[in-house]
């Protein structure tokens, strides 16, 4: 058979990488700082999960003989005014900070989607009324609102999660509203509306999946702000109870009172807050840059 009559063998199509694998590869190549901060966040998660195994002592265990002791082989970061191991309290504080950050931010996103999504989707008088309420809420300083509500609700883990989640979600509803309005201008939304799809079907099958990327970005960026807010409230005495090992409470109580005698009581909680919040913000910025198609290098949701 001559070469002219030979049929070329079709080449196999290049196998496409998994969407999540492609996202992490792009994160590694394009955002090295975001990758490093993501590793710090992963370490924080592991420390929070295995706090009981990693902490040398229980957070409430007191050693009166070793009170205000410096760094030794027995106490790697020293002790506080009651003789409690500072490293153990920092490890348990990481669990508390991560728990508050994740749960309050999840509530934050739910409230933002409910308020902003409903307002942007239905529009009209409902949108006008809701946005005026959001304007009035955002006109007050955030810390003033938090202090006022916490003084009424009282100290406690549940109270601080509800207050931070709901208050942050009201302000974040503007982002979800704008995303929903952008989806309403798309051709597929108008086509679904033209063929008579119910509003519930359009909302669930067309609107919510297409605002997933902004919602993920809101979640990843707001965790650091929630942790700082919890630490601020605990520092001012409106957050968690005294016996709970919170980084902000450690700065406010023993860190402030014994700062000159034992500076490590203020240094190490401050270092933990700085590193964790910076890492969360940088990792959230990297995720936003990769998921948002309007930014340089963005390829839409998970590279699709």
C-alpha positions in Angstrom: 0.0 0.0 0.0 1.4 3.4 -1.0 1.9 6.2 1.5 -0.7 8.3 -0.2 -3.5 5.8 0.7 -2.4 5.3 4.3 -4.8 6.7 6.8 -3.2 8.7 9.6 -3.7 7.3 13.1 -5.8 9.7 15.2 -3.9 11.0 18.2 -5.3 10.6 21.6 -6.6 13.8 23.1 -4.4 15.1 25.9 -5.7 14.0 29.2 -6.9 17.0 31.2 -5.8 17.3 34.8 -8.4 17.2 37.6 -9.9 20.6 38.3 -8.6 20.6 41.9 -5.2 19.3 40.9 -4.9 22.0 38.3 -5.9 24.6 40.8 -3.2 23.6 43.3 -0.6 23.3 40.5 -1.4 26.9 39.4 -1.3 28.0 43.0 2.2 26.5 43.4 3.5 28.0 40.2 1.8 31.4 40.1 1.4 32.2 43.8 4.4 31.0 45.8 3.7 33.3 48.7 0.1 32.1 48.8 1.3 28.5 48.7 3.6 29.1 51.7 0.8 30.8 53.6 -1.5 27.9 52.7 1.0 25.5 54.3 0.9 27.6 57.4 -2.9 27.4 57.4 -2.6 23.6 57.0 -0.3 23.4 60.0 -2.8 25.5 62.0 -5.5 23.0 61.1 -3.4 20.1 62.1 -2.4 21.7 65.4 -6.1 22.5 66.1 -7.2 18.9 65.4 -4.4 17.2 67.3 -4.1 19.7 70.1 -4.7 17.1 72.8 -1.8 15.0 71.5 0.6 18.0 70.8 0.1 20.0 74.0 2.6 19.0 76.7 0.1 19.8 79.5 -3.6 20.5 79.8 -4.4 24.1 79.4 -5.8 24.5 82.9 -3.0 22.5 84.7 -1.3 24.8 87.3 2.3 24.5 88.5 2.6 27.2 91.3 6.3 26.5 91.9 7.1 27.4 88.3 5.0 30.5 87.9 6.5 33.2 85.6 9.3 30.8 84.6 11.2 31.5 81.4 11.8 29.1 78.5 13.3 25.8 79.7 13.4 22.3 78.5 10.3 21.5 80.6 8.4 24.7 79.5 9.6 25.6 76.0 7.9 29.0 75.9 7.7 29.6 79.7 4.8 29.8 82.1 2.2 32.4 83.1 1.5 34.0 86.5 -0.3 30.8 87.7 2.3 28.4 86.4 0.4 27.2 83.4 2.5 26.1 80.4 2.3 28.9 77.7 2.9 26.5 74.8 0.0 24.3 75.8 -2.3 27.3 76.1 -1.2 28.6 72.7 -2.0 25.2 71.1 -5.4 25.1 72.6 -5.9 28.7 71.6 -5.2 27.7 68.0 -8.0 25.2 68.2 -10.4 27.8 69.6 -9.4 30.5 67.1 -9.8 28.1 64.1 -13.2 26.9 65.4 -14.5 30.4 65.9 -13.0 31.5 62.5 -14.5 28.6 60.5 -18.0 28.6 62.1 -18.5 32.4 62.3 -17.2 32.7 58.7 -19.6 30.0 57.5 -22.5 31.8 59.2 -21.1 35.0 57.7 -21.4 33.5 54.2 -24.9 32.0 54.8 -26.2 35.4 56.0 -24.5 37.2 53.1 -26.0 34.8 50.5 -29.5 35.0 52.1 -29.6 38.8 52.3 -27.6 39.7 49.2 -28.9 36.9 47.0 -32.6 37.5 47.9 -32.2 41.3 47.5 -30.4 41.1 44.1 -32.6 38.3 42.7 -36.0 39.7 43.5 -35.1 43.4 43.2 -37.8 46.1 43.4 -39.0 47.4 46.7 -37.5 44.5 48.6 -34.0 45.3 47.2 -34.6 49.0 48.1 -35.6 48.3 51.6 -32.9 45.7 52.3 -30.1 47.9 50.9 -31.2 50.9 53.0 -31.0 48.7 56.1 -27.5 47.5 55.0 -26.5 51.2 54.5 -27.7 52.0 58.0 -25.8 49.0 59.5 -22.6 49.9 57.7 -22.8 53.5 58.8 -21.9 52.5 62.4 -18.4 51.5 63.3 -18.1 47.7 63.4 -16.3 47.5 66.7 -19.0 49.7 68.4 -21.7 47.3 67.1 -19.8 44.3 68.3 -19.2 45.7 71.8 -22.8 46.8 72.2 -24.3 43.5 71.1 -21.8 41.5 73.2 -22.5 43.6 76.3 -26.2 42.6 75.9 -25.7 39.0 74.9 -22.9 38.3 77.4 -19.7 36.3 77.2 -19.6 32.9 75.6 -18.5 30.9 72.6 -22.0 30.7 71.0 -22.6 34.4 71.5 -19.4 35.4 69.9 -19.9 33.1 66.9 -23.5 34.4 66.3 -22.5 38.1 66.7 -19.5 37.9 64.4 -21.3 35.7 61.8 -24.4 37.8 61.5 -22.8 41.2 61.7 -20.1 40.3 59.1 -22.7 38.7 56.8 -24.8 41.9 56.7 -21.9 43.9 55.4 -20.7 41.1 53.0 -24.2 40.9 51.4 -23.2 43.7 49.0 -20.7 41.4 47.3 -23.2 38.6 46.8 -25.9 41.0 45.6 -23.6 42.4 42.9 -22.7 38.9 41.8 -26.4 37.9 41.5 -27.2 41.1 39.6 -24.3 40.3 37.2 -25.8 36.8 36.7 -29.2 38.2 36.0 -27.7 40.1 33.0 -26.4 36.9 31.4 -28.0 35.3 28.4 -28.7 32.0 30.0 -30.6 33.6 32.8 -32.8 35.5 30.4 -33.3 32.3 28.4 -34.3 30.3 31.5 -36.7 33.1 32.4 -38.1 33.2 28.8 -39.0 29.5 28.7 -41.0 29.7 31.9 -38.7 28.3 34.5 -39.8 28.9 38.0 -38.0 31.4 40.1 -36.9 28.7 42.6 -35.4 26.6 39.7 -33.6 29.6 38.2 -32.2 30.5 41.7 -31.0 27.0 42.6 -29.8 25.8 39.1 -28.5 29.0 37.6 -27.8 31.7 40.1 -26.3 29.9 43.1 -23.7 27.8 41.1 -22.5 30.9 39.2 -21.9 32.9 42.4 -19.9 30.0 44.0 -16.5 31.6 43.2 -17.2 34.9 45.0 -18.7 33.0 47.9 -15.5 30.9 48.2 -13.4 34.1 48.0 -15.5 35.7 50.8 -15.1 32.7 53.0 -11.3 32.4 52.5 -10.7 36.1 53.1 -13.0 36.7 56.0 -11.6 34.0 58.3 -8.6 36.2 59.2 -10.8 39.1 60.0 -13.1 37.0 62.2 -10.1 35.7 64.2 -8.9 39.3 64.7 -12.4 40.4 65.8 -12.6 37.6 68.3 -9.2 38.5 69.6 -10.1 42.1 69.9 -13.3 41.4 71.8 -11.4 39.0 74.2 -8.7 41.7 74.6 -11.3 44.2 75.6 -13.0 41.8 78.0 -16.2 41.2 75.9 -15.2 37.9 74.4 -14.7 34.5 75.9 -14.7 33.7 79.6 -11.5 34.1 81.7 -10.7 30.4 81.9 -10.8 29.8 78.1 -7.3 29.9 76.4 -7.9 32.6 73.8 -5.0 34.4 72.1 -6.7 37.8 72.6 -7.5 37.1 76.2 -3.9 36.0 76.9 -2.8 39.3 75.5 -5.3 41.3 77.6 -4.9 39.6 80.9 -1.5 38.1 81.8 0.2 39.6 78.7 -0.7 43.2 79.6 -0.3 42.9 83.4 3.0 41.0 83.5 4.5 42.3 80.2 7.5 43.9 82.0 8.2 40.9 84.3 7.6 38.2 81.7 7.5 39.7 78.1 7.0 36.3 76.5 3.4 36.3 77.8 2.6 39.1 75.4 5.1 38.3 72.6 4.0 34.7 71.7 0.2 35.3 71.5 0.9 38.4 69.4 3.2 36.4 67.1 0.6 33.6 66.7 -2.1 36.1 65.8 0.2 38.0 63.3 1.4 34.9 61.5 -2.0 33.2 61.3 -4.0 36.2 60.2 -1.3 37.2 57.6 -1.2 33.7 56.2 -5.0 33.5 56.0 -5.2 36.8 54.2 -2.4 36.0 51.7 -3.9 32.6 51.0 -7.3 34.1 50.5 -5.9 36.7 48.1 -4.2 34.0 46.1 -7.4 32.0 45.9 -9.2 35.1 44.8 -6.7 35.8 42.1 -6.9 32.3 40.7 -10.7 32.0 40.8 -11.8 35.4 39.7 -11.8 35.6 35.9 -11.8 39.4 36.0 -8.3 39.5 37.5 -5.0 38.8 35.8 -4.4 35.1 35.5 -8.0 34.1 36.5 -9.6 31.3 34.6 -13.0 31.2 36.1 -14.2 28.7 38.6 -11.5 26.1 39.3 -9.8 26.8 36.0 -12.9 25.9 33.9 
